[in-house]
């Protein structure tokens, strides 16, 4: 097989760990021997889309084909964020994400200016929230 580098089969990380915060913490603690008390996580999202699964309810398997994948990815990501917050505590885990008014494809190069603007707005908003709320995981060191 052309381009083969291993006899192992790999799966895209997004399928089993759409939000890789838990594997990252496990790697740091388990393999690198970093004490968990020394780990702070800044988790930057990729523009979470608004999801509604109600249109597929009661319409059988065919109606769930696309929503099922989205549902699995959103559920995994949300679960990982909740577990990371429980594991690290709310002052050591900060998730930054934005839900844009309309969907922006991450490979759409014509949206670079919009992505830059959204990133700047989210950074400023998060910085202001951190200044007001000392319980957030954004203390300055």
Secondary structure by P-SEA (a helix, b strand, c coil): cccccccccccccccccccaaaaaaaaaacccccccccccccccccccccccccccccccccccaaaaaaaaaaaaaaaaaaaaaaacccccbbbbbbbcccccccccccaaaaaaaaaaaaaaaaaaaaaaccccccccc
